[in-house]
Amino acid sequence: MRLPHRIATALAAIAALPAVALAAVIGGAYYAPQYDFREFWAATDNKPFQVVLAGNPFPGVDPATVARDLLPAMQRAKPRPALTFTYERPSPPPSPDYRLMLVFDAANNLNADPVCAGEPVRFRANRPGVFYVYAIYCRNDRMLSYTTARTDASGPTDPRIEQLFRELFLVVFKEGSSRWAELDDRFR
């Protein structure tokens, strides 16, 4: 009786391996009191949404190639509004200026608001084979939300990166979070 149980356990573990191998590790998230998913939706639905890259997660690869290869992965993993990720800064600049900052291999003590304000970014040493990103959703010079994520990846087209973006976007652009959430409950 124990042998069939052991076989079933081993088969279940083997079946779970591909899912574990593709899983990203998402860090803790922070949402400013001003964060409102409805505002994100209104600012991005059927519109271009600027992504700013800082650093290079694959130092052996040309940064332009990395940027070119990451954009389709982000687009396929995009959050629910019908947005289009772009690296181009809109002209004229929007007001308010919403954007997603992706800082690769950010220093451990890097704060989000200075990044949104355009201050120089500090980095830590790159770990080969590890894709580590600090994602910051900005409005003007202030952060609205942020989180970190990492996964093993061999290059910018590694499918694990697209999976990381899928999980990351659900956290940094969290649905249901609203500065009016407390009021909503009182008026139901």
PyMOL commands that set and color helices and strands:
alter all, ss='L'
color gray80, all
select helices_A, chain A and resi 2-22+37-44+63-76+112-116+159-172+181-186
alter helices_A, ss='H'
color red, helices_A
select strands_A, chain A and resi 25-26+30-31+48-54+84-86+98-104+130-139+142-152
alter strands_A, ss='S'
color yellow, strands_A
deselect
rebuild
show_as cartoon
